[in-house]
Amino acid sequence: MSKESIQAVVQTSLEKYFHDLGEQAPSNVYDMVVLTVEKPILEAVMTRANGNQSLAAEMLGINRNTLRKKLQLHGLI
């Protein structure tokens, strides 16, 4: 799957979300999207890294401590 494919899935999902809202005003869309996609990203990378947090952090381009906080936030450790 290419970067463009992922972008298209997010775009389509957001369009459906806004459509489903109807006349209701959206709020906290950024946080909703980030938290929604962050967990599966972390799960996939941790699987790819065989549970090695240092390697996973390197793959993600983030600090290991930041990774640990995100894993805790999502109940993954």
mmJSON file of the N, C-alpha and C atoms, coordinates in Angstrom:
{"data_MODEL":{"atom_site":{
"group_PDB":["ATOM","ATOM","ATOM","ATOM","ATOM","ATOM","ATOM","ATOM","ATOM","ATOM","ATOM","ATOM","ATOM","ATOM","ATOM","ATOM","ATOM","ATOM","ATOM","ATOM","ATOM","ATOM","ATOM","ATOM","ATOM","ATOM","ATOM","ATOM","ATOM","ATOM","ATOM","ATOM","ATOM","ATOM","ATOM","ATOM","ATOM","ATOM","ATOM","ATOM","ATOM","ATOM","ATOM","ATOM","ATOM","ATOM","ATOM","ATOM","ATOM","ATOM","ATOM","ATOM","ATOM","ATOM","ATOM","ATOM","ATOM","ATOM","ATOM","ATOM","ATOM","ATOM","ATOM","ATOM","ATOM","ATOM","ATOM","ATOM","ATOM","ATOM","ATOM","ATOM","ATOM","ATOM","ATOM","ATOM","ATOM","ATOM","ATOM","ATOM","ATOM","ATOM","ATOM","ATOM","ATOM","ATOM","ATOM","ATOM","ATOM","ATOM","ATOM","ATOM","ATOM","ATOM","ATOM","ATOM","ATOM","ATOM","ATOM","ATOM","ATOM","ATOM","ATOM","ATOM","ATOM","ATOM","ATOM","ATOM","ATOM","ATOM","ATOM","ATOM","ATOM","ATOM","ATOM","ATOM","ATOM","ATOM","ATOM","ATOM","ATOM","ATOM","ATOM","ATOM","ATOM","ATOM","ATOM","ATOM","ATOM","ATOM","ATOM","ATOM","ATOM","ATOM","ATOM","ATOM","ATOM","ATOM","ATOM","ATOM","ATOM","ATOM","ATOM","ATOM","ATOM","ATOM","ATOM","ATOM","ATOM","ATOM","ATOM","ATOM","ATOM","ATOM","ATOM","ATOM","ATOM","ATOM","ATOM","ATOM","ATOM","ATOM","ATOM","ATOM","ATOM","ATOM","ATOM","ATOM","ATOM","ATOM","ATOM","ATOM","ATOM","ATOM","ATOM","ATOM","ATOM","ATOM","ATOM","ATOM","ATOM","ATOM","ATOM","ATOM","ATOM","ATOM","ATOM","ATOM","ATOM","ATOM","ATOM","ATOM","ATOM","ATOM","ATOM","ATOM","ATOM","ATOM","ATOM","ATOM","ATOM","ATOM","ATOM","ATOM","ATOM","ATOM","ATOM","ATOM","ATOM","ATOM","ATOM","ATOM","ATOM","ATOM","ATOM","ATOM","ATOM","ATOM","ATOM","ATOM","ATOM","ATOM","ATOM","ATOM","ATOM","ATOM","ATOM","ATOM","ATOM","ATOM","ATOM"],
"id":[1,2,3,4,5,6,7,8,9,10,11,12,13,14,15,16,17,18,19,20,21,22,23,24,25,26,27,28,29,30,31,32,33,34,35,36,37,38,39,40,41,42,43,44,45,46,47,48,49,50,51,52,53,54,55,56,57,58,59,60,61,62,63,64,65,66,67,68,69,70,71,72,73,74,75,76,77,78,79,80,81,82,83,84,85,86,87,88,89,90,91,92,93,94,95,96,97,98,99,100,101,102,103,104,105,106,107,108,109,110,111,112,113,114,115,116,117,118,119,120,121,122,123,124,125,126,127,128,129,130,131,132,133,134,135,136,137,138,139,140,141,142,143,144,145,146,147,148,149,150,151,152,153,154,155,156,157,158,159,160,161,162,163,164,165,166,167,168,169,170,171,172,173,174,175,176,177,178,179,180,181,182,183,184,185,186,187,188,189,190,191,192,193,194,195,196,197,198,199,200,201,202,203,204,205,206,207,208,209,210,211,212,213,214,215,216,217,218,219,220,221,222,223,224,225,226,227,228,229,230,231],
"type_symbol":["N","C","C","N","C","C","N","C","C","N","C","C","N","C","C","N","C","C","N","C","C","N","C","C","N","C","C","N","C","C","N","C","C","N","C","C","N","C","C","N","C","C","N","C","C","N","C","C","N","C","C","N","C","C","N","C","C","N","C","C","N","C","C","N","C","C","N","C","C","N","C","C","N","C","C","N","C","C","N","C","C","N","C","C","N","C","C","N","C","C","N","C","C","N","C","C","N","C","C","N","C","C","N","C","C","N","C","C","N","C","C","N","C","C","N","C","C","N","C","C","N","C","C","N","C","C","N","C","C","N","C","C","N","C","C","N","C","C","N","C","C","N","C","C","N","C","C","N","C","C","N","C","C","N","C","C","N","C","C","N","C","C","N","C","C","N","C","C","N","C","C","N","C","C","N","C","C","N","C","C","N","C","C","N","C","C","N","C","C","N","C","C","N","C","C","N","C","C","N","C","C","N","C","C","N","C","C","N","C","C","N","C","C","N","C","C","N","C","C","N","C","C","N","C","C","N","C","C","N","C","C"],
"label_atom_id":["N","CA","C","N","CA","C","N","CA","C","N","CA","C","N","CA","C","N","CA","C","N","CA","C","N","CA","C","N","CA","C","N","CA","C","N","CA","C","N","CA","C","N","CA","C","N","CA","C","N","CA","C","N","CA","C","N","CA","C","N","CA","C","N","CA","C","N","CA","C","N","CA","C","N","CA","C","N","CA","C","N","CA","C","N","CA","C","N","CA","C","N","CA","C","N","CA","C","N","CA","C","N","CA","C","N","CA","C","N","CA","C","N","CA","C","N","CA","C","N","CA","C","N","CA","C","N","CA","C","N","CA","C","N","CA","C","N","CA","C","N","CA","C","N","CA","C","N","CA","C","N","CA","C","N","CA","C","N","CA","C","N","CA","C","N","CA","C","N","CA","C","N","CA","C","N","CA","C","N","CA","C","N","CA","C","N","CA","C","N","CA","C","N","CA","C","N","CA","C","N","CA","C","N","CA","C","N","CA","C","N","CA","C","N","CA","C","N","CA","C","N","CA","C","N","CA","C","N","CA","C","N","CA","C","N","CA","C","N","CA","C","N","CA","C","N","CA","C","N","CA","C","N","CA","C","N","CA","C","N","CA","C","N","CA","C","N","CA","C"],
"label_alt_id":[null,null,null,null,null,null,null,null,null,null,null,null,null,null,null,null,null,null,null,null,null,null,null,null,null,null,null,null,null,null,null,null,null,null,null,null,null,null,null,null,null,null,null,null,null,null,null,null,null,null,null,null,null,null,null,null,null,null,null,null,null,null,null,null,null,null,null,null,null,null,null,null,null,null,null,null,null,null,null,null,null,null,null,null,null,null,null,null,null,null,null,null,null,null,null,null,null,null,null,null,null,null,null,null,null,null,null,null,null,null,null,null,null,null,null,null,null,null,null,null,null,null,null,null,null,null,null,null,null,null,null,null,null,null,null,null,null,null,null,null,null,null,null,null,null,null,null,null,null,null,null,null,null,null,null,null,null,null,null,null,null,null,null,null,null,null,null,null,null,null,null,null,null,null,null,null,null,null,null,null,null,null,null,null,null,null,null,null,null,null,null,null,null,null,null,null,null,null,null,null,null,null,null,null,null,null,null,null,null,null,null,null,null,null,null,null,null,null,null,null,null,null,null,null,null,null,null,null,null,null,null],
"label_comp_id":["MET","MET","MET","SER","SER","SER","LYS","LYS","LYS","GLU","GLU","GLU","SER","SER","SER","ILE","ILE","ILE","GLN","GLN","GLN","ALA","ALA","ALA","VAL","VAL","VAL","VAL","VAL","VAL","GLN","GLN","GLN","THR","THR","THR","SER","SER","SER","LEU","LEU","LEU","GLU","GLU","GLU","LYS","LYS","LYS","TYR","TYR","TYR","PHE","PHE","PHE","HIS","HIS","HIS","ASP","ASP","ASP","LEU","LEU","LEU","GLY","GLY","GLY","GLU","GLU","GLU","GLN","GLN","GLN","ALA","ALA","ALA","PRO","PRO","PRO","SER","SER","SER","ASN","ASN","ASN","VAL","VAL","VAL","TYR","TYR","TYR","ASP","ASP","ASP","MET","MET","MET","VAL","VAL","VAL","VAL","VAL","VAL","LEU","LEU","LEU","THR","THR","THR","VAL","VAL","VAL","GLU","GLU","GLU","LYS","LYS","LYS","PRO","PRO","PRO","ILE","ILE","ILE","LEU","LEU","LEU","GLU","GLU","GLU","ALA","ALA","ALA","VAL","VAL","VAL","MET","MET","MET","THR","THR","THR","ARG","ARG","ARG","ALA","ALA","ALA","ASN","ASN","ASN","GLY","GLY","GLY","ASN","ASN","ASN","GLN","GLN","GLN","SER","SER","SER","LEU","LEU","LEU","ALA","ALA","ALA","ALA","ALA","ALA","GLU","GLU","GLU","MET","MET","MET","LEU","LEU","LEU","GLY","GLY","GLY","ILE","ILE","ILE","ASN","ASN","ASN","ARG","ARG","ARG","ASN","ASN","ASN","THR","THR","THR","LEU","LEU","LEU","ARG","ARG","ARG","LYS","LYS","LYS","LYS","LYS","LYS","LEU","LEU","LEU","GLN","GLN","GLN","LEU","LEU","LEU","HIS","HIS","HIS","GLY","GLY","GLY","LEU","LEU","LEU","ILE","ILE","ILE"],
"label_asym_id":["A","A","A","A","A","A","A","A","A","A","A","A","A","A","A","A","A","A","A","A","A","A","A","A","A","A","A","A","A","A","A","A","A","A","A","A","A","A","A","A","A","A","A","A","A","A","A","A","A","A","A","A","A","A","A","A","A","A","A","A","A","A","A","A","A","A","A","A","A","A","A","A","A","A","A","A","A","A","A","A","A","A","A","A","A","A","A","A","A","A","A","A","A","A","A","A","A","A","A","A","A","A","A","A","A","A","A","A","A","A","A","A","A","A","A","A","A","A","A","A","A","A","A","A","A","A","A","A","A","A","A","A","A","A","A","A","A","A","A","A","A","A","A","A","A","A","A","A","A","A","A","A","A","A","A","A","A","A","A","A","A","A","A","A","A","A","A","A","A","A","A","A","A","A","A","A","A","A","A","A","A","A","A","A","A","A","A","A","A","A","A","A","A","A","A","A","A","A","A","A","A","A","A","A","A","A","A","A","A","A","A","A","A","A","A","A","A","A","A","A","A","A","A","A","A","A","A","A","A","A","A"],
"label_entity_id":["1","1","1","1","1","1","1","1","1","1","1","1","1","1","1","1","1","1","1","1","1","1","1","1","1","1","1","1","1","1","1","1","1","1","1","1","1","1","1","1","1","1","1","1","1","1","1","1","1","1","1","1","1","1","1","1","1","1","1","1","1","1","1","1","1","1","1","1","1","1","1","1","1","1","1","1","1","1","1","1","1","1","1","1","1","1","1","1","1","1","1","1","1","1","1","1","1","1","1","1","1","1","1","1","1","1","1","1","1","1","1","1","1","1","1","1","1","1","1","1","1","1","1","1","1","1","1","1","1","1","1","1","1","1","1","1","1","1","1","1","1","1","1","1","1","1","1","1","1","1","1","1","1","1","1","1","1","1","1","1","1","1","1","1","1","1","1","1","1","1","1","1","1","1","1","1","1","1","1","1","1","1","1","1","1","1","1","1","1","1","1","1","1","1","1","1","1","1","1","1","1","1","1","1","1","1","1","1","1","1","1","1","1","1","1","1","1","1","1","1","1","1","1","1","1","1","1","1","1","1","1"],
"label_seq_id":[1,1,1,2,2,2,3,3,3,4,4,4,5,5,5,6,6,6,7,7,7,8,8,8,9,9,9,10,10,10,11,11,11,12,12,12,13,13,13,14,14,14,15,15,15,16,16,16,17,17,17,18,18,18,19,19,19,20,20,20,21,21,21,22,22,22,23,23,23,24,24,24,25,25,25,26,26,26,27,27,27,28,28,28,29,29,29,30,30,30,31,31,31,32,32,32,33,33,33,34,34,34,35,35,35,36,36,36,37,37,37,38,38,38,39,39,39,40,40,40,41,41,41,42,42,42,43,43,43,44,44,44,45,45,45,46,46,46,47,47,47,48,48,48,49,49,49,50,50,50,51,51,51,52,52,52,53,53,53,54,54,54,55,55,55,56,56,56,57,57,57,58,58,58,59,59,59,60,60,60,61,61,61,62,62,62,63,63,63,64,64,64,65,65,65,66,66,66,67,67,67,68,68,68,69,69,69,70,70,70,71,71,71,72,72,72,73,73,73,74,74,74,75,75,75,76,76,76,77,77,77],
"pdbx_PDB_ins_code":[null,null,null,null,null,null,null,null,null,null,null,null,null,null,null,null,null,null,null,null,null,null,null,null,null,null,null,null,null,null,null,null,null,null,null,null,null,null,null,null,null,null,null,null,null,null,null,null,null,null,null,null,null,null,null,null,null,null,null,null,null,null,null,null,null,null,null,null,null,null,null,null,null,null,null,null,null,null,null,null,null,null,null,null,null,null,null,null,null,null,null,null,null,null,null,null,null,null,null,null,null,null,null,null,null,null,null,null,null,null,null,null,null,null,null,null,null,null,null,null,null,null,null,null,null,null,null,null,null,null,null,null,null,null,null,null,null,null,null,null,null,null,null,null,null,null,null,null,null,null,null,null,null,null,null,null,null,null,null,null,null,null,null,null,null,null,null,null,null,null,null,null,null,null,null,null,null,null,null,null,null,null,null,null,null,null,null,null,null,null,null,null,null,null,null,null,null,null,null,null,null,null,null,null,null,null,null,null,null,null,null,null,null,null,null,null,null,null,null,null,null,null,null,null,null,null,null,null,null,null,null],
"Cartn_x":[0.856,0.0,0.904,0.58,1.39,0.902,1.751,1.399,0.113,-0.015,-1.205,-2.46,-2.323,-3.463,-3.939,-2.991,-3.34,-4.037,-3.495,-4.119,-5.544,-5.751,-7.079,-8.063,-7.611,-8.476,-8.873,-7.909,-8.203,-9.171,-8.92,-9.788,-11.219,-11.363,-12.691,-13.387,-12.645,-13.216,-13.681,-12.895,-13.294,-14.52,-14.57,-15.744,-17.001,-16.898,-18.036,-18.397,-17.379,-17.609,-18.385,-17.927,-18.607,-20.021,-20.18,-21.516,-22.441,-21.929,-22.738,-23.097,-22.276,-22.573,-23.778,-23.996,-25.108,-24.885,-25.834,-25.77,-24.983,-24.58,-23.812,-22.422,-21.93,-20.591,-19.533,-18.534,-17.447,-16.573,-15.95,-15.015,-13.902,-12.732,-11.567,-11.256,-11.432,-11.212,-9.758,-8.826,-7.411,-7.097,-7.466,-7.197,-7.892,-9.119,-9.858,-9.108,-8.657,-7.97,-6.631,-5.871,-4.551,-4.697,-5.596,-5.765,-6.31,-7.132,-7.702,-6.654,-5.766,-4.767,-3.505,-3.273,-2.033,-1.932,-3.015,-2.964,-2.605,-3.294,-2.897,-1.485,-1.036,0.35,1.295,1.056,1.92,1.898,0.713,0.602,1.389,1.245,1.933,3.448,3.905,5.345,5.929,5.229,5.722,5.792,4.836,4.872,6.069,6.256,7.376,8.725,8.771,10.008,10.118,9.213,9.204,9.222,8.483,8.366,9.54,10.53,11.706,11.368,11.221,10.804,11.844,13.106,14.143,14.08,13.935,13.824,12.531,11.434,10.152,10.229,10.847,10.993,11.814,12.863,13.691,12.878,12.098,11.26,10.256,9.716,8.718,9.338,10.63,11.288,10.973,10.71,10.421,11.338,11.397,12.185,11.558,12.376,11.865,10.928,11.245,10.363,9.005,9.006,7.751,6.954,7.632,6.964,6.329,7.066,6.529,5.266,5.273,4.093,2.901,3.153,2.081,1.563,2.463,2.049,1.184,1.572,0.786,-0.565,-0.601,-1.85,-2.863,-2.38,-3.266,-3.425,-2.875,-3.024,-2.262,-1.17,-0.406,0.751,0.999,1.966,1.394],
"Cartn_y":[-1.17,0.0,1.235,2.16,3.36,4.441,5.431,6.586,7.229,7.301,7.903,7.083,5.767,4.91,5.149,5.285,5.557,6.909,7.896,9.223,9.157,8.377,8.251,7.608,6.612,5.962,6.952,7.733,8.739,9.778,10.255,11.253,10.731,9.524,8.93,8.757,8.308,8.119,9.437,10.488,11.797,12.342,12.143,12.584,11.879,10.577,9.831,10.329,10.59,11.101,12.418,13.349,14.642,14.473,13.579,13.321,12.782,11.827,11.226,12.227,13.242,14.279,15.113,15.211,16.039,17.486,18.052,19.466,19.699,18.637,18.8,19.337,20.197,20.763,19.769,19.503,18.617,19.316,18.51,19.084,18.082,18.597,17.772,16.732,17.103,16.167,15.688,16.608,16.229,15.164,15.418,14.448,13.12,13.166,11.947,11.108,11.748,11.024,10.475,11.308,10.868,9.685,9.79,8.69,7.433,7.618,6.474,5.715,6.435,5.758,5.39,6.061,5.829,4.403,3.888,2.551,1.474,1.402,0.372,0.567,1.82,2.059,1.449,1.736,1.217,-0.304,-0.887,-2.351,-2.964,-2.392,-2.937,-2.801,-1.661,-1.443,-2.313,-2.437,-3.286,-4.742,-5.172,-6.534,-6.683,-5.713,-5.753,-5.753,-5.045,-4.952,-6.08,-7.049,-8.181,-7.733,-6.65,-6.161,-5.328,-5.114,-4.336,-2.843,-2.204,-0.805,0.135,-0.157,0.698,0.665,-0.526,-0.668,-0.02,-0.237,0.35,1.87,2.437,3.888,4.405,3.679,4.063,4.004,2.943,2.81,3.961,4.373,5.442,6.829,6.917,8.217,9.043,8.343,9.036,8.51,9.234,8.854,7.633,6.758,5.556,5.902,6.958,7.362,7.827,8.518,8.937,7.712,6.727,5.491,4.813,4.725,4.085,4.794,6.121,6.887,6.586,6.511,6.229,4.794,3.86,2.476,2.375,3.096,3.106,3.751,4.87,5.585,4.661,3.807,2.92,1.546,1.369,0.089,-1.048,-0.733,-1.763,-2.301,-1.697,-2.254,-2.093],
"Cartn_z":[0.0,0.0,0.0,-0.835,-0.954,0.012,0.19,1.014,0.493,-0.825,-1.428,-1.128,-1.061,-0.738,0.686,1.597,2.998,3.1,2.393,2.397,1.855,0.823,0.225,1.204,1.947,2.936,4.021,4.486,5.52,4.967,3.76,3.137,3.007,2.502,2.337,3.68,4.678,6.019,6.619,6.434,6.955,6.22,4.918,4.164,4.671,4.932,5.474,6.871,7.692,9.041,8.994,8.134,8.024,7.475,6.52,5.967,7.051,7.844,8.904,9.998,10.193,11.187,10.789,9.484,9.013,9.385,10.101,10.483,11.765,12.457,13.688,13.375,14.258,14.067,14.53,13.711,14.14,15.181,16.037,17.003,17.271,17.584,17.906,16.824,15.577,14.471,14.44,14.636,14.59,15.634,16.883,17.953,17.678,17.183,16.885,15.85,14.782,13.712,14.211,14.888,15.366,16.317,17.281,18.237,17.56,16.544,15.838,15.034,14.367,13.537,14.307,15.434,16.174,16.721,17.274,17.873,16.852,15.698,14.729,14.182,14.095,13.674,14.69,15.958,17.023,17.049,16.907,16.913,15.762,14.575,13.401,13.526,13.996,14.12,15.223,16.335,17.42,16.964,16.166,15.622,14.692,13.817,12.869,13.596,14.742,15.525,16.557,16.475,17.416,18.872,19.161,20.53,21.001,20.171,20.543,20.45,21.614,21.636,21.033,21.229,20.652,19.127,18.57,17.125,16.617,17.325,16.926,16.935,17.966,18.048,16.868,16.522,15.377,14.087,13.923,12.731,12.618,13.766,13.788,13.698,14.0,13.989,15.222,16.338,17.595,18.688,19.775,20.938,21.609,22.176,22.841,23.995,24.749,25.845,25.326,24.203,23.579,23.153,22.583,22.191,23.395,24.484,25.692,26.183,26.165,26.587,25.689,24.391,23.444,23.607,23.841,24.074,25.337,26.376,27.614,27.39,26.674,26.39,25.72,24.824,24.069,24.699,25.907,26.608,25.954,25.304,24.605,25.434,26.593,27.553,28.945],
"occupancy":[1.0,1.0,1.0,1.0,1.0,1.0,1.0,1.0,1.0,1.0,1.0,1.0,1.0,1.0,1.0,1.0,1.0,1.0,1.0,1.0,1.0,1.0,1.0,1.0,1.0,1.0,1.0,1.0,1.0,1.0,1.0,1.0,1.0,1.0,1.0,1.0,1.0,1.0,1.0,1.0,1.0,1.0,1.0,1.0,1.0,1.0,1.0,1.0,1.0,1.0,1.0,1.0,1.0,1.0,1.0,1.0,1.0,1.0,1.0,1.0,1.0,1.0,1.0,1.0,1.0,1.0,1.0,1.0,1.0,1.0,1.0,1.0,1.0,1.0,1.0,1.0,1.0,1.0,1.0,1.0,1.0,1.0,1.0,1.0,1.0,1.0,1.0,1.0,1.0,1.0,1.0,1.0,1.0,1.0,1.0,1.0,1.0,1.0,1.0,1.0,1.0,1.0,1.0,1.0,1.0,1.0,1.0,1.0,1.0,1.0,1.0,1.0,1.0,1.0,1.0,1.0,1.0,1.0,1.0,1.0,1.0,1.0,1.0,1.0,1.0,1.0,1.0,1.0,1.0,1.0,1.0,1.0,1.0,1.0,1.0,1.0,1.0,1.0,1.0,1.0,1.0,1.0,1.0,1.0,1.0,1.0,1.0,1.0,1.0,1.0,1.0,1.0,1.0,1.0,1.0,1.0,1.0,1.0,1.0,1.0,1.0,1.0,1.0,1.0,1.0,1.0,1.0,1.0,1.0,1.0,1.0,1.0,1.0,1.0,1.0,1.0,1.0,1.0,1.0,1.0,1.0,1.0,1.0,1.0,1.0,1.0,1.0,1.0,1.0,1.0,1.0,1.0,1.0,1.0,1.0,1.0,1.0,1.0,1.0,1.0,1.0,1.0,1.0,1.0,1.0,1.0,1.0,1.0,1.0,1.0,1.0,1.0,1.0,1.0,1.0,1.0,1.0,1.0,1.0,1.0,1.0,1.0,1.0,1.0,1.0,1.0,1.0,1.0,1.0,1.0,1.0],
"B_iso_or_equiv":[0.0,0.0,0.0,0.0,0.0,0.0,0.0,0.0,0.0,0.0,0.0,0.0,0.0,0.0,0.0,0.0,0.0,0.0,0.0,0.0,0.0,0.0,0.0,0.0,0.0,0.0,0.0,0.0,0.0,0.0,0.0,0.0,0.0,0.0,0.0,0.0,0.0,0.0,0.0,0.0,0.0,0.0,0.0,0.0,0.0,0.0,0.0,0.0,0.0,0.0,0.0,0.0,0.0,0.0,0.0,0.0,0.0,0.0,0.0,0.0,0.0,0.0,0.0,0.0,0.0,0.0,0.0,0.0,0.0,0.0,0.0,0.0,0.0,0.0,0.0,0.0,0.0,0.0,0.0,0.0,0.0,0.0,0.0,0.0,0.0,0.0,0.0,0.0,0.0,0.0,0.0,0.0,0.0,0.0,0.0,0.0,0.0,0.0,0.0,0.0,0.0,0.0,0.0,0.0,0.0,0.0,0.0,0.0,0.0,0.0,0.0,0.0,0.0,0.0,0.0,0.0,0.0,0.0,0.0,0.0,0.0,0.0,0.0,0.0,0.0,0.0,0.0,0.0,0.0,0.0,0.0,0.0,0.0,0.0,0.0,0.0,0.0,0.0,0.0,0.0,0.0,0.0,0.0,0.0,0.0,0.0,0.0,0.0,0.0,0.0,0.0,0.0,0.0,0.0,0.0,0.0,0.0,0.0,0.0,0.0,0.0,0.0,0.0,0.0,0.0,0.0,0.0,0.0,0.0,0.0,0.0,0.0,0.0,0.0,0.0,0.0,0.0,0.0,0.0,0.0,0.0,0.0,0.0,0.0,0.0,0.0,0.0,0.0,0.0,0.0,0.0,0.0,0.0,0.0,0.0,0.0,0.0,0.0,0.0,0.0,0.0,0.0,0.0,0.0,0.0,0.0,0.0,0.0,0.0,0.0,0.0,0.0,0.0,0.0,0.0,0.0,0.0,0.0,0.0,0.0,0.0,0.0,0.0,0.0,0.0,0.0,0.0,0.0,0.0,0.0,0.0],
"pdbx_formal_charge":[null,null,null,null,null,null,null,null,null,null,null,null,null,null,null,null,null,null,null,null,null,null,null,null,null,null,null,null,null,null,null,null,null,null,null,null,null,null,null,null,null,null,null,null,null,null,null,null,null,null,null,null,null,null,null,null,null,null,null,null,null,null,null,null,null,null,null,null,null,null,null,null,null,null,null,null,null,null,null,null,null,null,null,null,null,null,null,null,null,null,null,null,null,null,null,null,null,null,null,null,null,null,null,null,null,null,null,null,null,null,null,null,null,null,null,null,null,null,null,null,null,null,null,null,null,null,null,null,null,null,null,null,null,null,null,null,null,null,null,null,null,null,null,null,null,null,null,null,null,null,null,null,null,null,null,null,null,null,null,null,null,null,null,null,null,null,null,null,null,null,null,null,null,null,null,null,null,null,null,null,null,null,null,null,null,null,null,null,null,null,null,null,null,null,null,null,null,null,null,null,null,null,null,null,null,null,null,null,null,null,null,null,null,null,null,null,null,null,null,null,null,null,null,null,null,null,null,null,null,null,null],
"auth_seq_id":[1,1,1,2,2,2,3,3,3,4,4,4,5,5,5,6,6,6,7,7,7,8,8,8,9,9,9,10,10,10,11,11,11,12,12,12,13,13,13,14,14,14,15,15,15,16,16,16,17,17,17,18,18,18,19,19,19,20,20,20,21,21,21,22,22,22,23,23,23,24,24,24,25,25,25,26,26,26,27,27,27,28,28,28,29,29,29,30,30,30,31,31,31,32,32,32,33,33,33,34,34,34,35,35,35,36,36,36,37,37,37,38,38,38,39,39,39,40,40,40,41,41,41,42,42,42,43,43,43,44,44,44,45,45,45,46,46,46,47,47,47,48,48,48,49,49,49,50,50,50,51,51,51,52,52,52,53,53,53,54,54,54,55,55,55,56,56,56,57,57,57,58,58,58,59,59,59,60,60,60,61,61,61,62,62,62,63,63,63,64,64,64,65,65,65,66,66,66,67,67,67,68,68,68,69,69,69,70,70,70,71,71,71,72,72,72,73,73,73,74,74,74,75,75,75,76,76,76,77,77,77],
"auth_comp_id":["MET","MET","MET","SER","SER","SER","LYS","LYS","LYS","GLU","GLU","GLU","SER","SER","SER","ILE","ILE","ILE","GLN","GLN","GLN","ALA","ALA","ALA","VAL","VAL","VAL","VAL","VAL","VAL","GLN","GLN","GLN","THR","THR","THR","SER","SER","SER","LEU","LEU","LEU","GLU","GLU","GLU","LYS","LYS","LYS","TYR","TYR","TYR","PHE","PHE","PHE","HIS","HIS","HIS","ASP","ASP","ASP","LEU","LEU","LEU","GLY","GLY","GLY","GLU","GLU","GLU","GLN","GLN","GLN","ALA","ALA","ALA","PRO","PRO","PRO","SER","SER","SER","ASN","ASN","ASN","VAL","VAL","VAL","TYR","TYR","TYR","ASP","ASP","ASP","MET","MET","MET","VAL","VAL","VAL","VAL","VAL","VAL","LEU","LEU","LEU","THR","THR","THR","VAL","VAL","VAL","GLU","GLU","GLU","LYS","LYS","LYS","PRO","PRO","PRO","ILE","ILE","ILE","LEU","LEU","LEU","GLU","GLU","GLU","ALA","ALA","ALA","VAL","VAL","VAL","MET","MET","MET","THR","THR","THR","ARG","ARG","ARG","ALA","ALA","ALA","ASN","ASN","ASN","GLY","GLY","GLY","ASN","ASN","ASN","GLN","GLN","GLN","SER","SER","SER","LEU","LEU","LEU","ALA","ALA","ALA","ALA","ALA","ALA","GLU","GLU","GLU","MET","MET","MET","LEU","LEU","LEU","GLY","GLY","GLY","ILE","ILE","ILE","ASN","ASN","ASN","ARG","ARG","ARG","ASN","ASN","ASN","THR","THR","THR","LEU","LEU","LEU","ARG","ARG","ARG","LYS","LYS","LYS","LYS","LYS","LYS","LEU","LEU","LEU","GLN","GLN","GLN","LEU","LEU","LEU","HIS","HIS","HIS","GLY","GLY","GLY","LEU","LEU","LEU","ILE","ILE","ILE"],
"auth_asym_id":["A","A","A","A","A","A","A","A","A","A","A","A","A","A","A","A","A","A","A","A","A","A","A","A","A","A","A","A","A","A","A","A","A","A","A","A","A","A","A","A","A","A","A","A","A","A","A","A","A","A","A","A","A","A","A","A","A","A","A","A","A","A","A","A","A","A","A","A","A","A","A","A","A","A","A","A","A","A","A","A","A","A","A","A","A","A","A","A","A","A","A","A","A","A","A","A","A","A","A","A","A","A","A","A","A","A","A","A","A","A","A","A","A","A","A","A","A","A","A","A","A","A","A","A","A","A","A","A","A","A","A","A","A","A","A","A","A","A","A","A","A","A","A","A","A","A","A","A","A","A","A","A","A","A","A","A","A","A","A","A","A","A","A","A","A","A","A","A","A","A","A","A","A","A","A","A","A","A","A","A","A","A","A","A","A","A","A","A","A","A","A","A","A","A","A","A","A","A","A","A","A","A","A","A","A","A","A","A","A","A","A","A","A","A","A","A","A","A","A","A","A","A","A","A","A","A","A","A","A","A","A"],
"auth_atom_id":["N","CA","C","N","CA","C","N","CA","C","N","CA","C","N","CA","C","N","CA","C","N","CA","C","N","CA","C","N","CA","C","N","CA","C","N","CA","C","N","CA","C","N","CA","C","N","CA","C","N","CA","C","N","CA","C","N","CA","C","N","CA","C","N","CA","C","N","CA","C","N","CA","C","N","CA","C","N","CA","C","N","CA","C","N","CA","C","N","CA","C","N","CA","C","N","CA","C","N","CA","C","N","CA","C","N","CA","C","N","CA","C","N","CA","C","N","CA","C","N","CA","C","N","CA","C","N","CA","C","N","CA","C","N","CA","C","N","CA","C","N","CA","C","N","CA","C","N","CA","C","N","CA","C","N","CA","C","N","CA","C","N","CA","C","N","CA","C","N","CA","C","N","CA","C","N","CA","C","N","CA","C","N","CA","C","N","CA","C","N","CA","C","N","CA","C","N","CA","C","N","CA","C","N","CA","C","N","CA","C","N","CA","C","N","CA","C","N","CA","C","N","CA","C","N","CA","C","N","CA","C","N","CA","C","N","CA","C","N","CA","C","N","CA","C","N","CA","C","N","CA","C","N","CA","C","N","CA","C","N","CA","C","N","CA","C","N","CA","C"],
"pdbx_PDB_model_num":[1,1,1,1,1,1,1,1,1,1,1,1,1,1,1,1,1,1,1,1,1,1,1,1,1,1,1,1,1,1,1,1,1,1,1,1,1,1,1,1,1,1,1,1,1,1,1,1,1,1,1,1,1,1,1,1,1,1,1,1,1,1,1,1,1,1,1,1,1,1,1,1,1,1,1,1,1,1,1,1,1,1,1,1,1,1,1,1,1,1,1,1,1,1,1,1,1,1,1,1,1,1,1,1,1,1,1,1,1,1,1,1,1,1,1,1,1,1,1,1,1,1,1,1,1,1,1,1,1,1,1,1,1,1,1,1,1,1,1,1,1,1,1,1,1,1,1,1,1,1,1,1,1,1,1,1,1,1,1,1,1,1,1,1,1,1,1,1,1,1,1,1,1,1,1,1,1,1,1,1,1,1,1,1,1,1,1,1,1,1,1,1,1,1,1,1,1,1,1,1,1,1,1,1,1,1,1,1,1,1,1,1,1,1,1,1,1,1,1,1,1,1,1,1,1,1,1,1,1,1,1]
}}}
